[in-house]
Amino acid sequence: MLNRSRRVDCPACQGSNFWKGDPGPADVLHCRHCRAFITTYDDYIHDRIRREAAATLAAFVGARTDDELARVEALLPRSGARRQTRAA
């Protein structure tokens, strides 16, 4: 579920950068093209988690359209009727 890409675009020059190995929380990423500071690994991870959580929530919220809810509501009375006839 978590996007594991370690690609980070530089905000200054838009160059592609990547974390190498297993960085520690305080490790700093500088752009390999223009040498500008980009982020720390801790901030990078927290940002990734926030983005994944937002995308997951958006997927669940977006899945509840009026048509889908109407279908569910139409099926609920049928399911209740089946349960009652089975119990009798």
N, C-alpha and C positions, 0 to 999 in steps of 0.2 A: 504494500500500500504506500509506503513512504518512497518518494522519488529519491533514489540514491545517487543521482548524478552529482558529481562534484564540480561541475562547470560553474564558474562565476564570471559574469561579464563586468569589465571595469567600467565604473560610472564616468570616468574621465575620457577614455579613448574607445570604449566599447570592445576592447580586445578580450579574447577568451582566455581564461585562467582556470587552473585546476589545483585542488589540494593534492598533495603527494603523501603517500604512505598513510600513517595513522596519526594525524595531528592531535596535539593536546588542546584543551579549551583556550589557553592563552596564546596559541600560535597565531601569528599575523600573516595575512596574505597580501602581498604587494603585486601589482601588475607586472607581468614579465615584459610588456611592451613599453610602458611609459614610467614604470616604477612607482606609480601612485599607490597610496594605502587604499585597500579595498575593505577588509573586514577582519575580525578575529574569528577563529573557528567556532567559538561559543556563540557569538552573535549569528554566524552563518547557520548553525544548527537550529537555533531558536526561530530564525526567520523561516527556515524550511518547514519546521513543525507547524508554525502558524499558517503558512500557505497550504499545506496538506490538509489541515483541519478545516480551513475555509473552503477548500475545494470539495471535501467530503460532505460538509454541511450543505453546500450549494447543490450537490448532486441529490441529496435527500429532499431538500426543499423543492427543487425543480421537478422532481418526480411526481409531485402531488398536483396534477392538473385537474381541472373540473371534470373532464371526461373520465379520468381514472376513478375519481371519487364517486361519480354517478354509477359506474360499473360496480364498484364495491357495495354501494348502497342498494343497488338492484339485486345483488347476490345475497345480501344478509337476510332478508325475509325468507328466502328459499332455504337457506341453511338452517334457520330456526325451525321451519316447518318440518324439515327432514329429521331433526333431532327429536321433535315432539312425537313423530310417528314411530321412530325407532324405540323410544322409551315406552310407548303404550303397548 
